[in-house]
Amino acid sequence: MSNKNRFPHSTPEAQNVPASAIENFLDGIKRSRLELHSLMLLRHGRLIAQGWWKPYSPNRIHLLYSLSKSFTSTAVGLAVSEGRLTVNDRVIDFFPDELPEQVSDNLAAMEVRHLLCMGTGHAADTAPAMFTRAGDNWIKGVLSIPPEEPPGSVFTYNQGATFLLAAIVQKLTGGTLVEYLEPRLFAPLGIDQYFWQQNPQGINFGYSGLHLTTDAVARLGQLYLQQGVWMGEQLLPASWVAAASSRQIDSSTPNAEDGEPQNPDWIQGYGYQFWRCRHNAYRGDGAFGQFCLIMPDQDAVLAMTAGTNDMQGVLDQVWDHLLPAFSDEAPPQAPGLQSQLEDRLSTLAYPPVAGQSTSPVAADVLGNAYQLHAADDADEGGTAMQIGAFKLTTAEDGYWLHLTTDNGEHALRLGYQQWSPGVTTLINPGDDPVRNTVGSYAWVDDNKLTATVRFLETPHALTVTLRFVGDRAELSGYWNAVFGPVELPVMLGRRVE
């Protein structure tokens, strides 16, 4: 990235934000056990705070999950500005070869704007049909599900809707979303690290799969805060920013269970692949705490990556500690607090597992395989990952943990008193990219070893505990954040002679 594209740096106090507010935010995040991986806070276009929790780092891309949708929306906005389509175009007109034999009235009435605001009329997400109904033809899979309600009448969070937007852009431009965005968005913003997963048809997912740095997320937020202007150039029409960030549909009721309260920042309405928030803010967000939070009234942007199931909890900390601190007046002088904050931000870290490097049973355990079965038959099939066997072997700086799962064999590198790097396809079987990991282990008592593996370009981390008694072993563990059960089923086994 060229120097001209770097955010100008400032201090919180110079932008009328007390450093203590950022300290309090960090305290609240820690106290609430919310696992942030990074943050960048901008006010008045200047970077006033940034930090990465080691082993996460500034130059490493991170899976954004549904925050990808906001970039897809931006691509549609650019295509609209070039006259390639309008938001009132009918969806079926883009895909005459993928339509079902009977096109329902509701499907025929569906327009691009309905895809953008998750108002397709479907009662449920079309993703299951997208993946299974038409083989590799995801477009046909989505279109095979007739909307139950008239488009625009009901909000349903729908991955298939955003995928169709990606497919429309590709059909109109002859290139993928990445290829279309590179000269129009990424290059002008100074974004030069990116990866976007593709489906079997060669179409970027649109709804997920985009990997970017935290800095890139902040740049999208600042572009929207500046009404589409970047370095004096109108990259994105202000009219698109206004439409995308406005409440286009009510998001409050269809996804709620009877009597179950909804998270307050998910019921403020939905724009064009952006959520409305309380306090007149809006955001792009992705599963497990990926945020591009735009606060127009405060002239501020907050970009965050994370690995947490409590996304509302993260926003609550923002509203409690940061939002009230944005002022038009200089805060009281607080000598030393700025350097204290800078020190804290530069030393944020998730430490390696604590304990001993070896144990009295290590010699009997190392190099031996253990065959496993569920401690409770009811647990089998209850999690996305079944571990059937494991083995510990020595490595130069620690151990290798070999896991046999339902999708193959995987070797995870574990360091002692450090995060040791490795690669794996454990959470991405059969799909690119191979995931970079860091791992750490320690013996927490004579018979028990704990290991944590962080999948660095994702929100996810896996902690496994192994307990040994004679020739028998017990495996338990948990994910920091994952779709489905967080806890692994307890597995029992014995050494394979």
N, C-alpha and C positions, 0 to 999 in steps of 0.2 A: 504494500500500500504506500502510495506516495505521501510525502509530508503534507502536501496541500490538502489531502483528503482526511487528515487526522483531525479529530475533534480538538478545538482549543481547550486547554486545561484552565481550571480556575479552582478556587477553594469554596467550600460551602458558604462561609461567611461573606465572601465577596459577592455571592449571588443571593444574599439575604436568607440563608438557611443555617441555623446553628449546627455545628458539628455534633453537638450532644444529641440532636434528633437522629442522626445516622447511627450513633453509638446505641441509642435506645432501640432503634429498629433491629440492629444486630443482636442486642440482648434479647429482644422479644422473639426473634427467629430461633435463637439458641434455647431459650427457656421453653418454647413450644415444640422443640425437637423437630423443627422443619428443616429438611436437608436441602439447603441452597448449594448450588455449584458455582454460581457467578452472579455478579450484579454490576450494572453500570447505570449511574444516575446523572442525568443532564438537566440543567436549568438555564434558560435563556440561551440555549444552543451551546453551552459550555459543560464540559465534563467535570463534575464536582466530587465524584466518588466512584471508585471501581475496585473490585476485588474478586479473586478466584480462590476457592477453597482447595488447596492442594490435596490430591494430585491433579485436579482439573487446572487448566492453564489457558491463557488468553488466545493462543494461536491454534487451539484445537477446536475443530467443529463439533457440534453437539446436535443430536437428533431433536427436532422441534415438535414432532408429532403434529397436532392440529394447528399449531401456529403457522405451519406450512400454508394453511388455507388463506391467510391474509396476503401472502405473496401471490397465490393463485388469483385472488380478487384483484390485486394490483395489475397482474398481467391482463386480465379481462378489461380493466379500466384503460390500460394503454391501447389495447386493440380497439376499444370503442372510440378512443380519441383519434385513431388512425382511420376510422370509418369502415372497419372490417365487419362490425356487427353493431347491433343496438341491444339494450337490455329488454326490449319488447319483442325480439325475434323469437319465433317458436322453436322449441328444442327439437321437435321431430324433423324439422326442415334441414337440420345439419346431418342427420343420420338416416337417410332413406333406406339404406341397405341393412340396417340393424333393427328395424321396427318389428314388433310382433305382428302376427297375421291380423289380429283385431286391435286396432288402435282405439282405446277408450276416449270418451269425450274429455275426461280430465287430463289424460296424457296429451291429447291434441291441443289443449288449452295451455299447457305448461310453457312458460317463457323463460328466457335467460335470467330475468330478475328473480324468478321463483327459485332457481338453483342458487343464486347468490345469497338469498335471505333464508334458505332452508324452509321455504314455503311450497314445496313441491306437491303437497297434498297427501303424501304418504303417511300412514299411521306408524310406521316403524322404519328404521334405517334399512336401506336397500343393499348394504354391504354384503350380507350373506348371499343374496341372489347374484350380486356382482361377481363374487368369487366362484360360484358353483353352477349357475344355471346355463351358461353358454360356453363352457370350457375356458379358453384363453380370451374370449371376446367379452371383456368386462362391460363395454358399451351396451351390447345386446342384453347382457345379464341385468343391468339396471333398468333398461327400457322394458323388460319383460314383466315388471311389477306394475300393474295399473294403480295409479293413485286413488285412494279411497275417497278423498275429499277434493273439492275444487282447489286448484292451485291458488296460493295466497291466503287461504282460509285458516290454515293451521301450521304451527311450527313443529317440525320434527328434525332433530339433529341427524344429518343424513350424509354419510361419507360418499355415497354414490352420486349425490348432487354435485359435490365439489369435483369428483373425478370427471363427470361430464363436462364441467367447465374447462378442465385441463385438456380433455379430448377435443372440445370445440376450438380452443386456441391452437392446438396442434393442427387440426384440420384446416383452419383458415390461414395459418402462417407457413405450413409445411415444415415446421420444426417443433421440437419439444418446448415445454415451458422454459427450461434452462436456456435453450438456444435463443428463444425469443427475448428473455429477460436480460441476457448477458449484455448486449449493447445498449439496451434501453434503461435498465435499472442497476444491474450489478456494477458494470464498469463506471457509470457516472457517480455512483455512491462510493466507489473505491472498494467494492466487495470482490475479492479475488480467490476466496476459498469457499467452495460449495460442492455439495453432492446431493442429488435428488434421485431417489429410487424410482425405478420404472416397472410397469407391469409387463406381462408377456407380449403385449402388442407394441411395446416400445414407447408407451405414454407415461410421462411422469405422474406419480400418484395424484398429485394435486391436493388431496385431503390430508396427506401426511408424507413422511419420507424425506423431507428437506433437512439437510444438515448444514448449519452455518455457525459462525462464531457469535459470541455475545455482542461484539462490536457491530456486526452486520445487522443483528436484530435492532440494536439501538438506532442504527442509521435509517431503517425503515420507519421507526417511530418518529424520528426527528423530521423525516420527509413529510409524514402526515401532519405533524404538528405545524410545519411550515407551509401547509396548504399545497403540498406538491412541489414546492420550490426548493432547489438545491444549488447553492453557490450561484444564485442569481438566475438560474435557468428553471423554467417551468417543466419539470420532467413529467408530472402527472397532473391532469386538470384539477383545479380546485373544486370544480363541480363534482368530480368523482370522489375526492376526499370527503366532501360534505355528505354525499349519498352513502358512501361506504360506512361512515362513522355515525350515521343517524339511525334511529330506531325504525326499521322497515317492517318489523313484525313483532307481535307479542310473543315473548319466549317463556311465559310464566307457567302455563298449566299442563300441556300435553305429556310432558315427561315426568310428572310428579306422581308418586304413589298416593293413594287416598290417605289423607290425614298426615302425610309426611311433609314437614316444612322444607322448602327449597332454599338453597344457598342464595343469599340476597343479591349477590353480584351475577347470578345466572338468570334473574327474572326481570332485568331492566330493559330487555328488548335486544333484538339482533339486527345488525346492519347487513352489509355485504361482506360476509365472512369475518366480521368483527363483532365482538360482544359490547353492548353498552354496560357501563358500570354505574355504581353510585357516584355522587359528587361530580356529575357531568363529565366523567372520564370515560374512556373506551379502551378496548384492548384486543389484540390477537393473543390467543393462548393455546397451549398444547398440553396434553396429558402429563401429569406428574410435575407440573410447575414451570412450564416454559411460558414466559410472559413478555409481551411488548405492550407496556402500559403507557397510554398517552393521556396527559392531564392538561387540557387546554387552558383551564382557568388559572393554573399555576405555571404555565409555560414550562412544563417539565415532562421528561420521558424517563421511564425506568425499564430497563431490559434485565431479565433474569433467566437463568437456567437452573434446573433443580431435579431432585428425585424424591418427591413427596406425594402421598395420596391426598393431602389436605391443601388443595389449592385455595379454597376460601380462607383458610388460616393464614396463608401468605398475604393475601389481599388485606385481611383484617389488620395485620401488622403494618402494612403501608398506610392504611387509613388512620390507625391509632397513633403512629409515631412520625411518619414523614409528611403526610398531607397537612396537618396543623402547623408544621414548621415552615412551610413556604410563606414568605412575607414580602411586603414591599419596602420594609424598613430593615436597616442593619440590625443584627442581633447584638445583645450585650457582649462586650469583650470577654473572652475566655482564654487567657494566656495558657499556652501549652496544649490546649485541647485539640487543635488541628494536627499537631505532630503526633499526638496520642492516637488520633483516628487513623492517620496515615500508617503508623506502625501496625495498628490492628488490621487494617485492610491488607497490608502486605504480608501478613503472617497467618492469614486464615488457613485452616488445614483440618482435614480429617486424619487423625493419627493412625499409624499402623496398629495392628492388634497387639495388645500388651500381654506379656507373660514371659515364659522361658523358651530358650531355643531348642531344648531337648527334654526328654523325660526318661525315667527308668524303663518304660516299655517301648521306647522308640526303636531299639534294635530288633525287637520281635515284630514290630509293625511294619517298618520300612521294607518295601519291595514285595510285600504280600498283598494279594487281592482278596477282597471281601465281597461275597455274594449277598445281596440284600433282598428282603421282602418286607412288605408293609407290616408295621406292628399291629395295625387294625385293618381288617379286610375292607372295611367301609372307606378307608382312605384311598384305596387304589382307584385311580382314574379321577381323583378329586382335584388334581392340580395339573397345570399345563406341562410340568416336567416331572417325569418319573425317573428316579435314579436306581438302576438295577445292580450296580457294582461300583466299587471304588478301590483305588490303590494309591498309597503315598510312596514316592521315590525321592531320592536326594537330588538336589540341584546345587550349582556352584554357590548360590547365595541363599539357599533355603531348601524348599521342597517343590516337587510337582504333585499336584492333586489330579489324579486321573479319574474321571467320572464316565461311567457308561450309562447313557440315558436312552430314552425312546427315539432319539434322532442321531445316535452314533456315539463314538468315543471322543472325549475331549480332555486335553491336558492343560491345566491351569497353573501358571507359575506363581509361586508364593515366596516372598522375601521375609526375612526376619528383621524386625525393627526398621523396615523400609518397604516401600511399594515397588515390587519388581515387575518389569514390563513383560507382556506376553501377547499372544493373539489367539483368537478362538472363534468358532461359529456356534458356540453353545446356545446363544439366544437368537441366532439368525440362520438356522440350518438351511442349506441349499440356496442361499441368497447372498448377494454381495451387499456390502463389503464384509470381509473378515473383520471382526471387531477387535480393536486394541484394548488390552486390559492392563490393570496393575493388580497385584495380589499381595497379601500379607498373611502371616500365620503366627501363632504362638501356642505353646502348651500352657493352658490356664491352670491345670493341676497335673498330677502324675499320670492320670488316665484320660485326660480330656484335651483335645486340640481344637482350636477355633481358627477358621480361615475366612477372610473376606476378599472377594474379587469385585473390582469395580470395572464396569464396561464403559470406558472413558468417553466414547462419543455418544453415549446414551444416558438417560436418567438412571439406569438400573445398576444395582449392586446386590450381590448374593453373599450371604454369610452362612457358613456350614460349620456345625460342631460335630466332632467325631469323639465317641467315648469307647474305650477299650477295656474289656475284662477278659483275661485269658485269651482264648481264640475267638471270642465274640466281639461284635462291634455294634454300636448304635449311631445312626446318622440322623441329625435333625438340622433345621435351618430355616431361613426366611429371606425374603426379598425386601429391600427398602421400599420399593414401589413397583407394582406390576399389575397387568390386567389379570383378574382372577384371584385365587387365594394367595395371600402373602406368605403364609406358613407352608413349608414343605411338610409332607406327611412324615412322621417318624418311621424310619426304616431300621430293621434289625437284620443282622447277618453274622456269618462266621467266616473265618479264614479258609480260603481254598487251598488245600494241600497239593 
